Amino acid sequence: MPQPMKGRIWLLLGVAAGIAIGVGKLAYVAGAATSLSDTAQRVVGTAGLSLVHSAASHGASRRVVEGCAAVLAVVVPGVTALLLMWAARTTLYLRVVIGLLVAALGVAAFFYLPHGAAAGVAVLAFVAAGVAVAATGPLVAAPLAALAALIATAYLPRLLASHSTLPNAPVAALHRALFASAGSPLWLRIVVLALAALPFAFAARLVVR
């Protein structure tokens, strides 16, 4: 079901803000986004290392397991951004439902309370419903979309930079898995960049669909 533009505009504004912050290198926020994507990679890398040792002890090919863990580590930041964008989009749908439920609760008060008290409850419910509908976009959806875009801006360009240690760790691991030797050539970084960009592309599709 297509999302109305009046809701999608908050996603677009959030994405624009995230990219602007990432490109502008706003020290604290951009650094936090970089740390978030790096943390996601570290979690997967640590789990992958444990998996490699466990699989090798059971006779599985170390190179195959290491390659799978490397691929997973590459896409985890993008999957994180995809989940953030999905959450942002979902809140825009749920805000209407929440607003209607709260308003309905105010109307239901007339069946259980004296009219004077019910009127006060209804006014409070309608105000709360209006705030829920109006504030969800700028206060919830836009920040989530901005964080997703900020992760993309902070993470993807570093895959092409040979000096970026953590983002290139999966590239080196994938090279070892494929060729049984150390290395992080540019062509492999480009391939990994395309792979890493896939979940970000799905996240972008959620904005424009």
C-alpha positions, 0 to 999 in steps of 0.5 A, a space after each residue: 500500500 503506497 504511503 501518503 506523501 505527507 508521511 513520507 516527507 518526514 522520511 525524506 527529510 530525515 535521510 537528507 539530514 543524515 546525509 548532510 550530517 555525514 558529509 559535513 562530518 559533524 563531529 559527535 553525531 557522525 562519529 557516533 554513527 561510525 561507532 554504531 556501524 563498527 560495533 555491529 561489525 565487531 559483534 559479528 566479527 567476534 561471533 564469526 571468529 568463535 564460529 570459525 574455531 568451533 566449525 574447524 574443530 568439528 571438521 568444517 572448512 575454516 575458509 568457508 566458515 570465515 568467508 560466510 562470517 565475512 559476508 555477514 559482517 559486510 552486510 550487518 551495518 546495512 541491515 541495521 539501517 534497513 531495520 531503522 528505516 522499516 521502524 520509521 516507516 512503520 511508525 507513520 502507519 501506526 500513528 494513525 491507528 494509535 490516534 484513532 484508538 486514543 480518540 475512541 477511548 475518549 468517546 467511550 468515556 461518555 458511556 461510563 462517566 457523567 457528561 461533565 467528566 466524560 467531556 474532559 476525558 474526551 478533550 484530553 484524548 483528542 489532544 493526545 491523539 492529535 499530538 501522537 499523529 503530529 509529533 510522530 513524523 518529526 520526533 520519531 520517523 525523521 530521526 530514525 531515517 536520519 540515523 539510517 542515512 548517517 550509517 550509510 554515509 559513514 560506512 560505505 565510503 570507508 570500504 574503498 579506503 585501504 587505510 580503514 582497518 575495521 571496515 576492511 577487515 571483512 574484505 581481508 577475511 574474504 580474500 583469505 577465504 577465496 585465495 588462502 592469502 592476505 590481501 585487500 585489493 581494490 577490485 574486491 573492495 568494490 565487490 564488497 561495496 556493492 554487496 554492502 550497499 544492497 540492504 541500504 538500497 532496500 532501505 532507500 526503496 522503503 522511502 520512495 515506495 
